[in-house]
Amino acid sequence: MSFIGNLLSMAITLLIYAFIGRAIISWLFLAGVRNDLVIQINRALGKLTEPIIAPLRRVIPPLGMFDITPIVAIVGLVVLRAIIRGL
């Protein structure tokens, strides 16, 4: 794989971790953990992930009280990373 392919693959992997981190932080918020560090991390992860999730939310409705758009985004990123690695 080329240098650019490796770089794109690493960037996609970091985005996947950002989505997972955002999910974990949302669980912390539900548990009542809201200190300054957690809030700052949540904002940073939101800035990274929201440009991907926002268009998906317009297309995919929530399932009851569950928002599945992060799962759809992660699956899409995994597929994209596999395609890039295959080139």
PDB file of N, CA, C and O in Angstrom:
ATOM      1  N   MET A   1       0.860  -1.177   0.000  1.00  0.00           N
ATOM      2  CA  MET A   1       0.000   0.000   0.000  1.00  0.00           C
ATOM      3  C   MET A   1       0.901   1.233   0.000  1.00  0.00           C
ATOM      4  O   MET A   1       1.972   1.230   0.607  1.00  0.00           O
ATOM      5  N   SER A   2       0.466   2.264  -0.671  1.00  0.00           N
ATOM      6  CA  SER A   2       1.243   3.486  -0.797  1.00  0.00           C
ATOM      7  C   SER A   2       1.200   4.313   0.481  1.00  0.00           C
ATOM      8  O   SER A   2       0.421   4.041   1.394  1.00  0.00           O
ATOM      9  N   PHE A   3       2.048   5.320   0.520  1.00  0.00           N
ATOM     10  CA  PHE A   3       2.101   6.216   1.670  1.00  0.00           C
ATOM     11  C   PHE A   3       0.759   6.906   1.881  1.00  0.00           C
ATOM     12  O   PHE A   3       0.282   7.007   3.011  1.00  0.00           O
ATOM     13  N   ILE A   4       0.149   7.379   0.799  1.00  0.00           N
ATOM     14  CA  ILE A   4      -1.140   8.069   0.910  1.00  0.00           C
ATOM     15  C   ILE A   4      -2.226   7.099   1.367  1.00  0.00           C
ATOM     16  O   ILE A   4      -3.091   7.466   2.163  1.00  0.00           O
ATOM     17  N   GLY A   5      -2.185   5.874   0.873  1.00  0.00           N
ATOM     18  CA  GLY A   5      -3.143   4.865   1.311  1.00  0.00           C
ATOM     19  C   GLY A   5      -3.012   4.568   2.795  1.00  0.00           C
ATOM     20  O   GLY A   5      -4.011   4.452   3.504  1.00  0.00           O
ATOM     21  N   ASN A   6      -1.760   4.445   3.265  1.00  0.00           N
ATOM     22  CA  ASN A   6      -1.534   4.230   4.699  1.00  0.00           C
ATOM     23  C   ASN A   6      -2.029   5.412   5.516  1.00  0.00           C
ATOM     24  O   ASN A   6      -2.636   5.234   6.572  1.00  0.00           O
ATOM     25  N   LEU A   7      -1.773   6.608   5.032  1.00  0.00           N
ATOM     26  CA  LEU A   7      -2.199   7.817   5.740  1.00  0.00           C
ATOM     27  C   LEU A   7      -3.725   7.892   5.832  1.00  0.00           C
ATOM     28  O   LEU A   7      -4.274   8.199   6.890  1.00  0.00           O
ATOM     29  N   LEU A   8      -4.400   7.613   4.724  1.00  0.00           N
ATOM     30  CA  LEU A   8      -5.876   7.602   4.730  1.00  0.00           C
ATOM     31  C   LEU A   8      -6.415   6.510   5.642  1.00  0.00           C
ATOM     32  O   LEU A   8      -7.392   6.727   6.358  1.00  0.00           O
ATOM     33  N   SER A   9      -5.791   5.347   5.624  1.00  0.00           N
ATOM     34  CA  SER A   9      -6.226   4.251   6.482  1.00  0.00           C
ATOM     35  C   SER A   9      -6.080   4.622   7.953  1.00  0.00           C
ATOM     36  O   SER A   9      -6.966   4.325   8.754  1.00  0.00           O
ATOM     37  N   MET A  10      -4.977   5.266   8.316  1.00  0.00           N
ATOM     38  CA  MET A  10      -4.788   5.694   9.705  1.00  0.00           C
ATOM     39  C   MET A  10      -5.791   6.765  10.097  1.00  0.00           C
ATOM     40  O   MET A  10      -6.302   6.749  11.217  1.00  0.00           O
ATOM     41  N   ALA A  11      -6.084   7.700   9.193  1.00  0.00           N
ATOM     42  CA  ALA A  11      -7.062   8.754   9.484  1.00  0.00           C
ATOM     43  C   ALA A  11      -8.448   8.156   9.703  1.00  0.00           C
ATOM     44  O   ALA A  11      -9.176   8.581  10.600  1.00  0.00           O
ATOM     45  N   ILE A  12      -8.808   7.182   8.896  1.00  0.00           N
ATOM     46  CA  ILE A  12     -10.106   6.520   9.052  1.00  0.00           C
ATOM     47  C   ILE A  12     -10.153   5.759  10.372  1.00  0.00           C
ATOM     48  O   ILE A  12     -11.175   5.775  11.057  1.00  0.00           O
ATOM     49  N   THR A  13      -9.063   5.096  10.733  1.00  0.00           N
ATOM     50  CA  THR A  13      -9.004   4.389  12.011  1.00  0.00           C
ATOM     51  C   THR A  13      -9.181   5.363  13.170  1.00  0.00           C
ATOM     52  O   THR A  13      -9.898   5.059  14.123  1.00  0.00           O
ATOM     53  N   LEU A  14      -8.546   6.519  13.103  1.00  0.00           N
ATOM     54  CA  LEU A  14      -8.706   7.531  14.147  1.00  0.00           C
ATOM     55  C   LEU A  14     -10.150   8.021  14.226  1.00  0.00           C
ATOM     56  O   LEU A  14     -10.665   8.255  15.320  1.00  0.00           O
ATOM     57  N   LEU A  15     -10.802   8.176  13.084  1.00  0.00           N
ATOM     58  CA  LEU A  15     -12.217   8.569  13.082  1.00  0.00           C
ATOM     59  C   LEU A  15     -13.095   7.502  13.736  1.00  0.00           C
ATOM     60  O   LEU A  15     -14.032   7.824  14.466  1.00  0.00           O
ATOM     61  N   ILE A  16     -12.792   6.247  13.473  1.00  0.00           N
ATOM     62  CA  ILE A  16     -13.548   5.159  14.104  1.00  0.00           C
ATOM     63  C   ILE A  16     -13.391   5.243  15.614  1.00  0.00           C
ATOM     64  O   ILE A  16     -14.370   5.121  16.350  1.00  0.00           O
ATOM     65  N   TYR A  17     -12.159   5.451  16.081  1.00  0.00           N
ATOM     66  CA  TYR A  17     -11.929   5.590  17.522  1.00  0.00           C
ATOM     67  C   TYR A  17     -12.639   6.824  18.087  1.00  0.00           C
ATOM     68  O   TYR A  17     -13.097   6.804  19.230  1.00  0.00           O
ATOM     69  N   ALA A  18     -12.731   7.885  17.302  1.00  0.00           N
ATOM     70  CA  ALA A  18     -13.440   9.089  17.753  1.00  0.00           C
ATOM     71  C   ALA A  18     -14.924   8.786  17.949  1.00  0.00           C
ATOM     72  O   ALA A  18     -15.530   9.254  18.914  1.00  0.00           O
ATOM     73  N   PHE A  19     -15.509   8.012  17.048  1.00  0.00           N
ATOM     74  CA  PHE A  19     -16.918   7.628  17.203  1.00  0.00           C
ATOM     75  C   PHE A  19     -17.116   6.768  18.446  1.00  0.00           C
ATOM     76  O   PHE A  19     -18.083   6.953  19.185  1.00  0.00           O
ATOM     77  N   ILE A  20     -16.204   5.830  18.675  1.00  0.00           N
ATOM     78  CA  ILE A  20     -16.305   4.981  19.862  1.00  0.00           C
ATOM     79  C   ILE A  20     -16.145   5.817  21.127  1.00  0.00           C
ATOM     80  O   ILE A  20     -16.876   5.625  22.098  1.00  0.00           O
ATOM     81  N   GLY A  21     -15.196   6.739  21.116  1.00  0.00           N
ATOM     82  CA  GLY A  21     -14.998   7.620  22.262  1.00  0.00           C
ATOM     83  C   GLY A  21     -16.209   8.485  22.537  1.00  0.00           C
ATOM     84  O   GLY A  21     -16.579   8.704  23.691  1.00  0.00           O
ATOM     85  N   ARG A  22     -16.824   8.976  21.475  1.00  0.00           N
ATOM     86  CA  ARG A  22     -18.022   9.797  21.644  1.00  0.00           C
ATOM     87  C   ARG A  22     -19.159   8.992  22.265  1.00  0.00           C
ATOM     88  O   ARG A  22     -19.915   9.515  23.084  1.00  0.00           O
ATOM     89  N   ALA A  23     -19.283   7.726  21.880  1.00  0.00           N
ATOM     90  CA  ALA A  23     -20.318   6.868  22.461  1.00  0.00           C
ATOM     91  C   ALA A  23     -20.043   6.628  23.948  1.00  0.00           C
ATOM     92  O   ALA A  23     -20.960   6.670  24.767  1.00  0.00           O
ATOM     93  N   ILE A  24     -18.788   6.378  24.287  1.00  0.00           N
ATOM     94  CA  ILE A  24     -18.444   6.149  25.693  1.00  0.00           C
ATOM     95  C   ILE A  24     -18.722   7.393  26.521  1.00  0.00           C
ATOM     96  O   ILE A  24     -19.240   7.296  27.634  1.00  0.00           O
ATOM     97  N   ILE A  25     -18.383   8.552  25.991  1.00  0.00           N
ATOM     98  CA  ILE A  25     -18.629   9.792  26.725  1.00  0.00           C
ATOM     99  C   ILE A  25     -20.127  10.044  26.882  1.00  0.00           C
ATOM    100  O   ILE A  25     -20.555  10.570  27.910  1.00  0.00           O
ATOM    101  N   SER A  26     -20.926   9.681  25.889  1.00  0.00           N
ATOM    102  CA  SER A  26     -22.373   9.863  26.044  1.00  0.00           C
ATOM    103  C   SER A  26     -22.895   8.977  27.179  1.00  0.00           C
ATOM    104  O   SER A  26     -23.822   9.362  27.892  1.00  0.00           O
ATOM    105  N   TRP A  27     -22.302   7.798  27.345  1.00  0.00           N
ATOM    106  CA  TRP A  27     -22.687   6.942  28.468  1.00  0.00           C
ATOM    107  C   TRP A  27     -22.265   7.566  29.790  1.00  0.00           C
ATOM    108  O   TRP A  27     -22.985   7.465  30.783  1.00  0.00           O
ATOM    109  N   LEU A  28     -21.100   8.211  29.808  1.00  0.00           N
ATOM    110  CA  LEU A  28     -20.661   8.899  31.026  1.00  0.00           C
ATOM    111  C   LEU A  28     -21.629  10.019  31.384  1.00  0.00           C
ATOM    112  O   LEU A  28     -21.951  10.218  32.555  1.00  0.00           O
ATOM    113  N   PHE A  29     -22.092  10.749  30.370  1.00  0.00           N
ATOM    114  CA  PHE A  29     -23.072  11.809  30.618  1.00  0.00           C
ATOM    115  C   PHE A  29     -24.352  11.232  31.213  1.00  0.00           C
ATOM    116  O   PHE A  29     -24.939  11.819  32.122  1.00  0.00           O
ATOM    117  N   LEU A  30     -24.780  10.085  30.700  1.00  0.00           N
ATOM    118  CA  LEU A  30     -25.983   9.444  31.245  1.00  0.00           C
ATOM    119  C   LEU A  30     -25.766   9.012  32.700  1.00  0.00           C
ATOM    120  O   LEU A  30     -26.705   8.980  33.495  1.00  0.00           O
ATOM    121  N   ALA A  31     -24.519   8.681  33.032  1.00  0.00           N
ATOM    122  CA  ALA A  31     -24.201   8.260  34.398  1.00  0.00           C
ATOM    123  C   ALA A  31     -23.989   9.454  35.320  1.00  0.00           C
ATOM    124  O   ALA A  31     -23.793   9.276  36.522  1.00  0.00           O
ATOM    125  N   GLY A  32     -24.025  10.663  34.778  1.00  0.00           N
ATOM    126  CA  GLY A  32     -23.896  11.858  35.603  1.00  0.00           C
ATOM    127  C   GLY A  32     -22.487  12.403  35.727  1.00  0.00           C
ATOM    128  O   GLY A  32     -22.248  13.327  36.504  1.00  0.00           O
ATOM    129  N   VAL A  33     -21.541  11.841  34.969  1.00  0.00           N
ATOM    130  CA  VAL A  33     -20.155  12.326  35.009  1.00  0.00           C
ATOM    131  C   VAL A  33     -20.047  13.509  34.051  1.00  0.00           C
ATOM    132  O   VAL A  33     -20.100  13.338  32.833  1.00  0.00           O
ATOM    133  N   ARG A  34     -19.897  14.704  34.606  1.00  0.00           N
ATOM    134  CA  ARG A  34     -19.828  15.908  33.765  1.00  0.00           C
ATOM    135  C   ARG A  34     -18.808  16.877  34.337  1.00  0.00           C
ATOM    136  O   ARG A  34     -19.171  17.925  34.871  1.00  0.00           O
ATOM    137  N   ASN A  35     -17.540  16.531  34.226  1.00  0.00           N
ATOM    138  CA  ASN A  35     -16.524  17.493  34.652  1.00  0.00           C
ATOM    139  C   ASN A  35     -15.962  18.199  33.422  1.00  0.00           C
ATOM    140  O   ASN A  35     -16.304  17.853  32.292  1.00  0.00           O
ATOM    141  N   ASP A  36     -15.109  19.180  33.642  1.00  0.00           N
ATOM    142  CA  ASP A  36     -14.607  20.003  32.535  1.00  0.00           C
ATOM    143  C   ASP A  36     -13.850  19.184  31.495  1.00  0.00           C
ATOM    144  O   ASP A  36     -13.995  19.424  30.296  1.00  0.00           O
ATOM    145  N   LEU A  37     -13.051  18.226  31.936  1.00  0.00           N
ATOM    146  CA  LEU A  37     -12.273  17.419  30.992  1.00  0.00           C
ATOM    147  C   LEU A  37     -13.189  16.606  30.088  1.00  0.00           C
ATOM    148  O   LEU A  37     -12.979  16.557  28.876  1.00  0.00           O
ATOM    149  N   VAL A  38     -14.194  15.975  30.660  1.00  0.00           N
ATOM    150  CA  VAL A  38     -15.120  15.156  29.871  1.00  0.00           C
ATOM    151  C   VAL A  38     -15.882  16.030  28.874  1.00  0.00           C
ATOM    152  O   VAL A  38     -16.103  15.624  27.734  1.00  0.00           O
ATOM    153  N   ILE A  39     -16.273  17.205  29.296  1.00  0.00           N
ATOM    154  CA  ILE A  39     -16.997  18.123  28.411  1.00  0.00           C
ATOM    155  C   ILE A  39     -16.105  18.586  27.258  1.00  0.00           C
ATOM    156  O   ILE A  39     -16.559  18.664  26.117  1.00  0.00           O
ATOM    157  N   GLN A  40     -14.839  18.892  27.550  1.00  0.00           N
ATOM    158  CA  GLN A  40     -13.914  19.321  26.493  1.00  0.00           C
ATOM    159  C   GLN A  40     -13.637  18.195  25.501  1.00  0.00           C
ATOM    160  O   GLN A  40     -13.581  18.423  24.293  1.00  0.00           O
ATOM    161  N   ILE A  41     -13.465  16.990  26.013  1.00  0.00           N
ATOM    162  CA  ILE A  41     -13.242  15.843  25.114  1.00  0.00           C
ATOM    163  C   ILE A  41     -14.473  15.616  24.248  1.00  0.00           C
ATOM    164  O   ILE A  41     -14.348  15.330  23.057  1.00  0.00           O
ATOM    165  N   ASN A  42     -15.659  15.742  24.833  1.00  0.00           N
ATOM    166  CA  ASN A  42     -16.895  15.571  24.072  1.00  0.00           C
ATOM    167  C   ASN A  42     -17.006  16.603  22.954  1.00  0.00           C
ATOM    168  O   ASN A  42     -17.409  16.274  21.839  1.00  0.00           O
ATOM    169  N   ARG A  43     -16.652  17.834  23.247  1.00  0.00           N
ATOM    170  CA  ARG A  43     -16.696  18.885  22.205  1.00  0.00           C
ATOM    171  C   ARG A  43     -15.717  18.587  21.079  1.00  0.00           C
ATOM    172  O   ARG A  43     -16.051  18.741  19.905  1.00  0.00           O
ATOM    173  N   ALA A  44     -14.501  18.159  21.437  1.00  0.00           N
ATOM    174  CA  ALA A  44     -13.494  17.859  20.413  1.00  0.00           C
ATOM    175  C   ALA A  44     -13.936  16.690  19.539  1.00  0.00           C
ATOM    176  O   ALA A  44     -13.811  16.741  18.315  1.00  0.00           O
ATOM    177  N   LEU A  45     -14.450  15.644  20.167  1.00  0.00           N
ATOM    178  CA  LEU A  45     -14.919  14.497  19.389  1.00  0.00           C
ATOM    179  C   LEU A  45     -16.137  14.869  18.542  1.00  0.00           C
ATOM    180  O   LEU A  45     -16.310  14.351  17.439  1.00  0.00           O
ATOM    181  N   GLY A  46     -16.969  15.752  19.052  1.00  0.00           N
ATOM    182  CA  GLY A  46     -18.118  16.221  18.273  1.00  0.00           C
ATOM    183  C   GLY A  46     -17.698  16.969  17.026  1.00  0.00           C
ATOM    184  O   GLY A  46     -18.306  16.812  15.967  1.00  0.00           O
ATOM    185  N   LYS A  47     -16.658  17.782  17.147  1.00  0.00           N
ATOM    186  CA  LYS A  47     -16.166  18.517  15.979  1.00  0.00           C
ATOM    187  C   LYS A  47     -15.597  17.570  14.922  1.00  0.00           C
ATOM    188  O   LYS A  47     -15.684  17.850  13.727  1.00  0.00           O
ATOM    189  N   LEU A  48     -15.023  16.467  15.352  1.00  0.00           N
ATOM    190  CA  LEU A  48     -14.475  15.486  14.403  1.00  0.00           C
ATOM    191  C   LEU A  48     -15.555  14.637  13.747  1.00  0.00           C
ATOM    192  O   LEU A  48     -15.472  14.326  12.559  1.00  0.00           O
ATOM    193  N   THR A  49     -16.565  14.267  14.519  1.00  0.00           N
ATOM    194  CA  THR A  49     -17.527  13.284  14.023  1.00  0.00           C
ATOM    195  C   THR A  49     -18.818  13.880  13.469  1.00  0.00           C
ATOM    196  O   THR A  49     -19.476  13.255  12.637  1.00  0.00           O
ATOM    197  N   GLU A  50     -19.181  15.049  13.905  1.00  0.00           N
ATOM    198  CA  GLU A  50     -20.462  15.632  13.485  1.00  0.00           C
ATOM    199  C   GLU A  50     -20.567  15.857  11.971  1.00  0.00           C
ATOM    200  O   GLU A  50     -21.650  15.666  11.418  1.00  0.00           O
ATOM    201  N   PRO A  51     -19.489  16.254  11.274  1.00  0.00           N
ATOM    202  CA  PRO A  51     -19.622  16.404   9.813  1.00  0.00           C
ATOM    203  C   PRO A  51     -19.990  15.104   9.094  1.00  0.00           C
ATOM    204  O   PRO A  51     -20.531  15.140   7.989  1.00  0.00           O
ATOM    205  N   ILE A  52     -19.706  13.981   9.703  1.00  0.00           N
ATOM    206  CA  ILE A  52     -20.074  12.700   9.100  1.00  0.00           C
ATOM    207  C   ILE A  52     -21.473  12.285   9.535  1.00  0.00           C
ATOM    208  O   ILE A  52     -22.246  11.764   8.731  1.00  0.00           O
ATOM    209  N   ILE A  53     -21.800  12.513  10.801  1.00  0.00           N
ATOM    210  CA  ILE A  53     -23.087  12.066  11.337  1.00  0.00           C
ATOM    211  C   ILE A  53     -24.254  12.938  10.876  1.00  0.00           C
ATOM    212  O   ILE A  53     -25.344  12.422  10.628  1.00  0.00           O
ATOM    213  N   ALA A  54     -24.047  14.236  10.759  1.00  0.00           N
ATOM    214  CA  ALA A  54     -25.158  15.148  10.430  1.00  0.00           C
ATOM    215  C   ALA A  54     -25.878  14.763   9.133  1.00  0.00           C
ATOM    216  O   ALA A  54     -27.108  14.701   9.133  1.00  0.00           O
ATOM    217  N   PRO A  55     -25.172  14.505   8.036  1.00  0.00           N
ATOM    218  CA  PRO A  55     -25.905  14.100   6.816  1.00  0.00           C
ATOM    219  C   PRO A  55     -26.621  12.758   6.979  1.00  0.00           C
ATOM    220  O   PRO A  55     -27.693  12.545   6.412  1.00  0.00           O
ATOM    221  N   LEU A  56     -26.020  11.856   7.756  1.00  0.00           N
ATOM    222  CA  LEU A  56     -26.668  10.556   7.974  1.00  0.00           C
ATOM    223  C   LEU A  56     -27.957  10.706   8.774  1.00  0.00           C
ATOM    224  O   LEU A  56     -28.928   9.988   8.535  1.00  0.00           O
ATOM    225  N   ARG A  57     -27.964  11.629   9.713  1.00  0.00           N
ATOM    226  CA  ARG A  57     -29.174  11.833  10.536  1.00  0.00           C
ATOM    227  C   ARG A  57     -30.345  12.348   9.700  1.00  0.00           C
ATOM    228  O   ARG A  57     -31.503  12.111  10.043  1.00  0.00           O
ATOM    229  N   ARG A  58     -30.050  13.045   8.614  1.00  0.00           N
ATOM    230  CA  ARG A  58     -31.128  13.527   7.741  1.00  0.00           C
ATOM    231  C   ARG A  58     -31.764  12.383   6.972  1.00  0.00           C
ATOM    232  O   ARG A  58     -32.919  12.478   6.557  1.00  0.00           O
ATOM    233  N   VAL A  59     -31.016  11.298   6.780  1.00  0.00           N
ATOM    234  CA  VAL A  59     -31.503  10.167   5.989  1.00  0.00           C
ATOM    235  C   VAL A  59     -32.025   9.033   6.871  1.00  0.00           C
ATOM    236  O   VAL A  59     -33.022   8.392   6.540  1.00  0.00           O
ATOM    237  N   ILE A  60     -31.346   8.787   7.999  1.00  0.00           N
ATOM    238  CA  ILE A  60     -31.679   7.656   8.863  1.00  0.00           C
ATOM    239  C   ILE A  60     -32.443   8.161  10.088  1.00  0.00           C
ATOM    240  O   ILE A  60     -31.893   8.909  10.895  1.00  0.00           O
ATOM    241  N   PRO A  61     -33.694   7.762  10.228  1.00  0.00           N
ATOM    242  CA  PRO A  61     -34.460   8.202  11.408  1.00  0.00           C
ATOM    243  C   PRO A  61     -34.017   7.430  12.648  1.00  0.00           C
ATOM    244  O   PRO A  61     -33.524   6.308  12.536  1.00  0.00           O
ATOM    245  N   PRO A  62     -34.189   8.026  13.833  1.00  0.00           N
ATOM    246  CA  PRO A  62     -33.856   7.292  15.059  1.00  0.00           C
ATOM    247  C   PRO A  62     -34.815   6.123  15.266  1.00  0.00           C
ATOM    248  O   PRO A  62     -35.985   6.188  14.889  1.00  0.00           O
ATOM    249  N   LEU A  63     -34.306   5.067  15.864  1.00  0.00           N
ATOM    250  CA  LEU A  63     -35.132   3.907  16.196  1.00  0.00           C
ATOM    251  C   LEU A  63     -35.578   4.044  17.641  1.00  0.00           C
ATOM    252  O   LEU A  63     -34.881   3.614  18.560  1.00  0.00           O
ATOM    253  N   GLY A  64     -36.739   4.642  17.834  1.00  0.00           N
ATOM    254  CA  GLY A  64     -37.198   4.936  19.187  1.00  0.00           C
ATOM    255  C   GLY A  64     -36.308   5.999  19.799  1.00  0.00           C
ATOM    256  O   GLY A  64     -36.203   7.110  19.277  1.00  0.00           O
ATOM    257  N   MET A  65     -35.668   5.657  20.905  1.00  0.00           N
ATOM    258  CA  MET A  65     -34.762   6.618  21.522  1.00  0.00           C
ATOM    259  C   MET A  65     -33.301   6.338  21.159  1.00  0.00           C
ATOM    260  O   MET A  65     -32.394   6.959  21.714  1.00  0.00           O
ATOM    261  N   PHE A  66     -33.073   5.410  20.234  1.00  0.00           N
ATOM    262  CA  PHE A  66     -31.724   5.039  19.842  1.00  0.00           C
ATOM    263  C   PHE A  66     -31.337   5.699  18.523  1.00  0.00           C
ATOM    264  O   PHE A  66     -32.094   5.671  17.552  1.00  0.00           O
ATOM    265  N   ASP A  67     -30.156   6.287  18.507  1.00  0.00           N
ATOM    266  CA  ASP A  67     -29.598   6.897  17.307  1.00  0.00           C
ATOM    267  C   ASP A  67     -28.566   5.934  16.740  1.00  0.00           C
ATOM    268  O   ASP A  67     -27.500   5.745  17.326  1.00  0.00           O
ATOM    269  N   ILE A  68     -28.878   5.328  15.606  1.00  0.00           N
ATOM    270  CA  ILE A  68     -27.970   4.333  15.038  1.00  0.00           C
ATOM    271  C   ILE A  68     -26.992   4.929  14.031  1.00  0.00           C
ATOM    272  O   ILE A  68     -26.195   4.197  13.444  1.00  0.00           O
ATOM    273  N   THR A  69     -27.036   6.226  13.824  1.00  0.00           N
ATOM    274  CA  THR A  69     -26.144   6.833  12.823  1.00  0.00           C
ATOM    275  C   THR A  69     -24.662   6.631  13.137  1.00  0.00           C
ATOM    276  O   THR A  69     -23.884   6.455  12.200  1.00  0.00           O
ATOM    277  N   PRO A  70     -24.222   6.646  14.409  1.00  0.00           N
ATOM    278  CA  PRO A  70     -22.802   6.361  14.632  1.00  0.00           C
ATOM    279  C   PRO A  70     -22.403   4.947  14.196  1.00  0.00           C
ATOM    280  O   PRO A  70     -21.301   4.737  13.691  1.00  0.00           O
ATOM    281  N   ILE A  71     -23.302   3.986  14.394  1.00  0.00           N
ATOM    282  CA  ILE A  71     -23.007   2.617  13.970  1.00  0.00           C
ATOM    283  C   ILE A  71     -22.906   2.543  12.455  1.00  0.00           C
ATOM    284  O   ILE A  71     -22.012   1.893  11.914  1.00  0.00           O
ATOM    285  N   VAL A  72     -23.831   3.214  11.773  1.00  0.00           N
ATOM    286  CA  VAL A  72     -23.807   3.246  10.306  1.00  0.00           C
ATOM    287  C   VAL A  72     -22.524   3.922   9.821  1.00  0.00           C
ATOM    288  O   VAL A  72     -21.905   3.467   8.859  1.00  0.00           O
ATOM    289  N   ALA A  73     -22.127   5.003  10.486  1.00  0.00           N
ATOM    290  CA  ALA A  73     -20.903   5.709  10.112  1.00  0.00           C
ATOM    291  C   ALA A  73     -19.680   4.823  10.310  1.00  0.00           C
ATOM    292  O   ALA A  73     -18.795   4.788   9.455  1.00  0.00           O
ATOM    293  N   ILE A  74     -19.622   4.105  11.434  1.00  0.00           N
ATOM    294  CA  ILE A  74     -18.479   3.222  11.688  1.00  0.00           C
ATOM    295  C   ILE A  74     -18.407   2.114  10.647  1.00  0.00           C
ATOM    296  O   ILE A  74     -17.329   1.817  10.132  1.00  0.00           O
ATOM    297  N   VAL A  75     -19.545   1.498  10.331  1.00  0.00           N
ATOM    298  CA  VAL A  75     -19.564   0.445   9.311  1.00  0.00           C
ATOM    299  C   VAL A  75     -19.100   1.009   7.967  1.00  0.00           C
ATOM    300  O   VAL A  75     -18.311   0.376   7.266  1.00  0.00           O
ATOM    301  N   GLY A  76     -19.587   2.192   7.612  1.00  0.00           N
ATOM    302  CA  GLY A  76     -19.152   2.819   6.363  1.00  0.00           C
ATOM    303  C   GLY A  76     -17.667   3.106   6.349  1.00  0.00           C
ATOM    304  O   GLY A  76     -17.009   2.910   5.328  1.00  0.00           O
ATOM    305  N   LEU A  77     -17.126   3.566   7.466  1.00  0.00           N
ATOM    306  CA  LEU A  77     -15.692   3.848   7.542  1.00  0.00           C
ATOM    307  C   LEU A  77     -14.867   2.570   7.464  1.00  0.00           C
ATOM    308  O   LEU A  77     -13.800   2.560   6.850  1.00  0.00           O
ATOM    309  N   VAL A  78     -15.348   1.495   8.078  1.00  0.00           N
ATOM    310  CA  VAL A  78     -14.641   0.214   7.995  1.00  0.00           C
ATOM    311  C   VAL A  78     -14.612  -0.287   6.552  1.00  0.00           C
ATOM    312  O   VAL A  78     -13.586  -0.780   6.083  1.00  0.00           O
ATOM    313  N   VAL A  79     -15.727  -0.161   5.858  1.00  0.00           N
ATOM    314  CA  VAL A  79     -15.782  -0.571   4.449  1.00  0.00           C
ATOM    315  C   VAL A  79     -14.846   0.296   3.610  1.00  0.00           C
ATOM    316  O   VAL A  79     -14.104  -0.221   2.775  1.00  0.00           O
ATOM    317  N   LEU A  80     -14.878   1.605   3.826  1.00  0.00           N
ATOM    318  CA  LEU A  80     -13.995   2.511   3.088  1.00  0.00           C
ATOM    319  C   LEU A  80     -12.534   2.179   3.344  1.00  0.00           C
ATOM    320  O   LEU A  80     -11.727   2.183   2.414  1.00  0.00           O
ATOM    321  N   ARG A  81     -12.183   1.891   4.598  1.00  0.00           N
ATOM    322  CA  ARG A  81     -10.802   1.535   4.923  1.00  0.00           C
ATOM    323  C   ARG A  81     -10.399   0.227   4.230  1.00  0.00           C
ATOM    324  O   ARG A  81      -9.270   0.102   3.755  1.00  0.00           O
ATOM    325  N   ALA A  82     -11.315  -0.743   4.171  1.00  0.00           N
ATOM    326  CA  ALA A  82     -11.018  -2.008   3.486  1.00  0.00           C
ATOM    327  C   ALA A  82     -10.796  -1.779   1.994  1.00  0.00           C
ATOM    328  O   ALA A  82      -9.918  -2.396   1.392  1.00  0.00           O
ATOM    329  N   ILE A  83     -11.588  -0.895   1.402  1.00  0.00           N
ATOM    330  CA  ILE A  83     -11.417  -0.578  -0.018  1.00  0.00           C
ATOM    331  C   ILE A  83     -10.068   0.077  -0.249  1.00  0.00           C
ATOM    332  O   ILE A  83      -9.364  -0.266  -1.198  1.00  0.00           O
ATOM    333  N   ILE A  84      -9.704   1.015   0.609  1.00  0.00           N
ATOM    334  CA  ILE A  84      -8.414   1.700   0.451  1.00  0.00           C
ATOM    335  C   ILE A  84      -7.260   0.722   0.623  1.00  0.00           C
ATOM    336  O   ILE A  84      -6.283   0.775  -0.124  1.00  0.00           O
ATOM    337  N   ARG A  85      -7.369  -0.169   1.602  1.00  0.00           N
ATOM    338  CA  ARG A  85      -6.299  -1.164   1.814  1.00  0.00           C
ATOM    339  C   ARG A  85      -6.203  -2.129   0.653  1.00  0.00           C
ATOM    340  O   ARG A  85      -5.127  -2.663   0.382  1.00  0.00           O
ATOM    341  N   GLY A  86      -7.312  -2.366  -0.041  1.00  0.00           N
ATOM    342  CA  GLY A  86      -7.302  -3.279  -1.167  1.00  0.00           C
ATOM    343  C   GLY A  86      -6.693  -2.690  -2.428  1.00  0.00           C
ATOM    344  O   GLY A  86      -6.349  -3.427  -3.352  1.00  0.00           O
ATOM    345  N   LEU A  87      -6.558  -1.380  -2.476  1.00  0.00           N
ATOM    346  CA  LEU A  87      -5.999  -0.737  -3.677  1.00  0.00           C
ATOM    347  C   LEU A  87      -4.537  -0.930  -3.739  1.00  0.00           C
ATOM    348  O   LEU A  87      -3.892  -0.461  -4.676  1.00  0.00           O
TER     349      LEU A  87
END
